[in-house]
Amino acid sequence: MNFERLQVWKRSARLSAELYKTFSSLRDFGFRDQVTRSGLSIPSNIAEGMSRYTSKDKRHFLVVARGSCAELRTQVYIGMEIGYIEHQQGQRWLQETREISSMLNGLIVTLDNE
């Protein structure tokens, strides 16, 4: 399966790009780097996983991507709390990470049933 055709990959890649653009001028390098790394990890792991040959390997990378989604969601909550992320923007990102996680769950279930 070509990862570039997957909606979950497209959405997570767009989210990652948006995070990079939003935090490019944030001077708190630790926070900025952690958020952008976890955001980048989602589409990267989807791409790597879907490029593997076995369902077991694919599943492993999708689970890692789902974990990165949870990590990013945590960072968004913290960013909102400390004033780095506007509430409305944060809520959009939280919803997007929930939907991406759900899509990843669907892919994982599909692989489990192969």
N, C-alpha and C positions, 0 to 999 in steps of 0.2 A: 504494500500500500504506500502510495506516495504521500509523505507527510505534508507537502505543500498544498495538497488538495483538502486537507482536513480543516474544518472550520475552527476546531479547538486550537490548532496551531496558528492559524491566521489571527484569531482573536488574542491569543496570548502574545504573539509577536507585536501586534499593535499596542497592547498594554505595555509591554516592555519598552517600546519606543517612546510612548507617552511618559513613562516614568523617567526615562533619561532626559527628555526635553524639560519636564517639570522641575527636576532637581539639579539641572546642569549648573546653576549658579549658587546652590546651597553650600554654605561654607562649613557646615558640619559634615566633614568628609566621611566620618565613620558611619553616620546614619545614611548619607547619600549612597555610599558604596554598598552598604548592606541591602538597601531597598533595590538598587539597580541590579545587584547580583542575584537576589532571589527572583526578581522579575525576569531577568534574562535566562535564568535556569529553567523556567517553565517551558518556553518553546524549544530551547536547546535540547532538553531531555526528551521532549516529544519527538523531535527530529531524529535524535540518536536512537531512541527506542524503535521507532517505526522503520528504521533502516537496518535493524537486526533481523536475523533469519528465523529465530525460534519465537514462539509465542511467549515462552518463559522470559526470554531476554526483553522482548517488547514490553511485557507486563511490568518487569522490574523498573524500567525507565519511566513508564507512565506513573507508577507509584511514587517515584522520586519527584516527578513533575507535580503530582498532587500534593506532596509534602512541601514543595517550594511555594505552592499556592497558599497553603496554610501559613507558612512563614511570612509571606508577603502580607497576608491579611492581618497578621499580628502586628507587623511593622506599620501598616496603615492606621490601625487603632492607636498605636503609640504616637505616630506622627500627628494624628488629630488631637490627641491629648496634650501634646507639648506645643501645639500651634504651628507646626511645619506644614500641615495639610488642612486646607479649608474643609469645613464639615461637609458641604455639599459634594465636593470633589471626592472626599474620602468615602462617602456613602456610595458613589458611583463605582469606585474601585473595589469596595467591599462586595458589591453586588456582582461585579464582573468576575472577581475571584471565586465567588460562590458558583456562578454559572460555569466557569471553566472547570472547576473541581467536579461538578456534576457531569459535564461532558467527558472528563477523564474517567470518572467512574463507569460511565456507559461503555467506553472503549475497553476498559479493564474487564468488565463483565463479558463483553463480546469475545475477547481473547480467551477468557476462562471457559467459554462454551465451545471453543473450536476443537 
